[in-house]
Amino acid sequence: MARMDAVVITDLTDPFADWSQTATYTPASTGTPGTVQAILTTKEALDEAQWTAALQATADVLVLESEVADPQRNDTIEIDSVTWTVAKKTSLAGGLFMLSVHRDLRPTYRK
């Protein structure tokens, strides 16, 4: 998985190709998936005990505006077989969006 934890890059144009990986982006409005390049940056490093107790994980994902024209809340992006849900988008210089994403970590219980 391409990760940029604690890395600061001032020119996002060239490094994007080096750091990005193929992901599947699905707009909630259409449900039609598409392939995009993305960079996942996780926000927390949880040990095994914390993962068991955590309710959700959060992260940021960088995507190209040319590949994801209008990201919206509740769209999903799948990276390394893990599906993340978009909570917020921020436009960045260089033709990028930073998407604040989350995924549910609660186990599924049956009654």
N, C-alpha and C positions, 0 to 999 in steps of 0.2 A: 504494500500500500504506500502510495506517495504521501508523505507527511511533511509539514513545515512547522512543527511545534517550535516556538521561540526563535523563529528565523525572521529577520527583517529584510525585505527586498525593496529597494527603491525604484527599480525599473521592472515593472511586472510584465512587460511585453515578451522579452526573450526567455526569462526563466519559466514562464508558464508552460511552454512546450516541454521543458526538461522535467518539471515537477508534476505535471498533470497525468491523469490516468483516465481511461474510458469509463464512463458512467451512463446510467439510463435515467433520463429525466422525464417525468410524467406530469403534465399539467392536470390539476384537479378538474378544470373546466371541460376538457376533452377526453381525458383518459387515454390519449394516444401517446405511447412512449417514443422517445427519440434518443439517439446516442449523442453524448456530449463529452467534452474533456473537462475534468474537474480536479480541484485540489482540496482535499479534506484536511482541516486543521482542528484537532480535538481540543477541548477546553480544560478537561480535567484528566488527571491520571489517577485512576482508582485501583486500589489493591483488591484482591479477591473478596475479602469480607465487605468492603464498601460496595462492590458491584452487586452483591447479594441483597444489600439493604437499599440501594438506590432505586428511585422510581423512574428516572429518565436520564439519558445522557444528552449533552448539548455539544454542538460543534459549529464551525463556520465552514462553508464551502465556497470556493472561488470558481466562477464559471464565466465564460465569454459571453458578452451581450449578443454577439453575432450568432451564437448557438442557442441561447435562451433569451428570447426577445423581451418577454414580460413576465418574469417569475412572480408568482402570487402565493399568498398564505395557503397552506394545505396541499400545495404541489408536493411531489415526492421525488427524491433522487436516490438511486440505488448505487452504492459504491462497495465493491468487494463483497457482494451478496448481502449487504446490510442496507435496509431501507430507512432513510431519514425523511422527516416531514419539514417543509419550509415554514418558518414562523415569521421571518422578516427579511427584506432585501435592502441592501445599501449599494448605491452606484459608486464605483470607484473610477479613478482616472485610468486611462489605458484600455477602455472598452471592457471593463470587468464588472460583475456583480459579486458582492459578498452576501451569501445567504446564511442567515442564522437558522440552524436546523436542530431538530431534536428527534429522539427515538425513545419509545417506551421500553423500560427494562423490567417492568413488573411481570412476574410469572403468571401464566394462565392457570387459574384454579377451576376445577369442575365441582359442582355440588353433587 
